[in-house]
Amino acid sequence: MRFDLPFVHLVFIGFLTLFPAVNPVGTAFIIDPLLGGLDFPQRKRAAQKIAFYCFVICTVSALIGSWILKLFGISIPIVQLAGGIMICRMGWQLLTTDDDVKGKKETAQPETRDNILFYPLSFPMTTGAGTISVILTLAAHEDEDGLLAHFMNLGALFIAILLICVLIYICYANTPRLIRRLGPRGEQIVNRLSAFLVFCIGMQIAYTGIRTLLKA
């Protein structure tokens, strides 16, 4: 495999395609209330775990994701619908318990955060059904372009996934620093908007799944 211009172009296209699906910058603000109570070293470790989980999810999706879905008879629209419902539920909980967020940040134990790093923070909030569907689309080139082009495309996709996961780590680890610069009032506004966006994202994912099912 040569790292020539077409290969670099595939990496670039993969990164640009994955970026809006993952949205590490926006999602970092959305999940920040769920990581409250962690100091900076703990926050970095949590961000490392989330980035690692996301890398595993994306890599498995690229390699055998479509096979797993076919094995259990699950379609992408169903994954989108189920993931959207779960995200809506989390968003609603954040909205309805917003007044107690500060207290939770002060009393919650850091070890309890480990229970939510994979679900729901890594999946489905960071890398959910939308990301999986994008990866499955980017990885589906074997029949069209031949075996060599397929492996070249997978290699470029893995590099794009790695770059996205590095960006996830950077954003998730440093979000509290930016929020602190906004002050207490700014932090309250960000938390409330983030909770609303979580609910809206869930609605959008669920709507996409429902619309696709109705067209089938």
N, C-alpha and C positions, 0 to 999 in steps of 0.2 A: 504494500500500500504506500503510495507516494503522497506526501503532504503538499500537494500542488494547489493551484488556485481553485479548481473545482471542489476539492476536498474542503478547503477553507470556506468556500462559498456555502457548502452544505452545513458546516458548523454554524456559520452566521445565520443562515435561514432557520436552522433548528432552534437557535437561541432566541431569535426574534419571534418565532412562532410559539415557543414555550413561555416567553416572558409575560404576555397578557393573560395566559391561562393560569399561571402560578401567581403573578402579581406580588412578588416578594415585598416590595415597598409598601403597597397599600395593606397587604395582609399583616405586615408587622405591626401596624397601628391597631388592626382589628383584634389580634390575639393578645395584645399587651395586657389588658385587664386580667386575662387568664394566667399570666405569669407574674402577677403582682406578689410582692413579698420576697423576691429574690434579690440578693445583692449582685454586684457586677460579675464576680467569678462564677456564682451559681447560674446567673443568666447566660454567661458564655457556654457553660456546660450544657444547659438546656438547649441553647441554639445549636450546639454541635450535634446533639442527639436528634433534634428535629431535622437538621440538614442531612444527617446520615439516614434517618428513616425515609426521608423524601427521595434520597438517591436510590435506596433499595426499592422503594415503590416504583419509581420511574424505570429503573433498570429491569426489574421483573416484568413490568408492563411491556417494555420494548422487546424482551426476549420471548416470553410465554404468556403475555397478557391475553391475547386473543384466544389462545388455546384453552386457558383457564376458564374464560367466559363461555366458550363453546362447550367445555366439559360439563359445566353446571347448567347449561342452557340459559345463560343470562345475557341479555342484550345491553348495549351501551345506554339506550334510553331508560331502561329499568335502573341501572346504576345511577344515572343522573337524577331520576325521580327520588330514589331512596336517599341519595346523598343530599339532595336539595331539602328534603323533609327534615333530615337530621340537623342540617345547618340552620334551617328556620327555627327549629326547637332551641338550639343554642342561642341564636340571636334574640329570641323572645325572652329567654331566661336572663340574658344580660340586660335587656331593656327593663324588665319588670323588677330586677333586683339591683338596679343601678345605685340606689341610695345606700346600699350596704357594701359597695365595692371597696371603699376606703377601709372599712373595718375588716373585710376579708383579707386585704393586702397586709394588714398589720398582724393578723392572728393566724393566717394559714401557714402550715409548715412546709418548708421547701420540698421535703421528701414526697409530699402528697402530689406535687406537680409532676413527678415521674409517671404517675398513673394516666396522665392526659397528654403526654408528649407525643405518643404515637396516634392515639385516638382521643380527642378529635383534632389535635393541633396539626399533626403531620398529614393525617387523612381523616376527614375529607377537606379540612379548611385550607391547607396549603396545597397539597396535591390531591385533588378530588377527581370526580368523574370527568370533568372538563379536561383536566390535564392528561388523564389516562386516554381519553378519546383522541386527543391531539397526538400523543405518543404512538398510539396504534396506527394512526393515519400516516405519520412520518416514517414508521418502520415498515409499512406495507408496500414494498417495492420489489420483492423477489421475483414474482411472476412477470412483472412488466419489463425490468431492466436487466435481468440475469443475476447469477449468483454473486459474481464479483462486485457488481454495482450495489447489490443488497448488503454485502458485508462492509463495503465502503460507506454506505449510507448509515449502517448501524454504528460504525466507528465514529462518524461525525456526530451522530445523535447522542452517543455516550459522552462525548466531549461537551456538547451543548448542555446535557443534563448536569454534568459536573460543574460547569460554569454557573448554571442557575442555582445549584445547591450551595456553592460558595457565596453567591449573592444573598441567598436565604440566610446563611449564617451571619453575614455582615449586617444585614438589616435587622434581624431579630435580636442580635446581641447589643446593638447600639440604639435601639428605639427609645429606651428610658432616658438616655442622655438628651435626646432631642425633645422629648416630652417635658423634661424638667426645665428646659429653657423656656417653655411656654408658660410656666407658672401653674399654680393650683387651678386657677379658673380655666386656663387653656387645657390642662390635663382633663378636667371634667368635661369640657366640650368635646375633646378628642375621644374620650371613652364613650360618651353618649352617641356621637356620630358613628363610631366604630360598631357599637351594638346594633344600630339601625342598619348599617351597611352589611353586617353579618346576616341579618334577617332578609335584606333585599337580595343578597347574593344567593341565599338558599331558595328564595322564590324564583329567581331567574333560572337557576339550574333545574329546579323542579318543572318550571314552565317549559323549558327546552325539551326535557324528557317527555312531558305530556304531549307537546306539539308533535314530536317525532312519532310517538306511538299512535296518535290519531291519524297521521298521514299514512302509516303502514297498512 
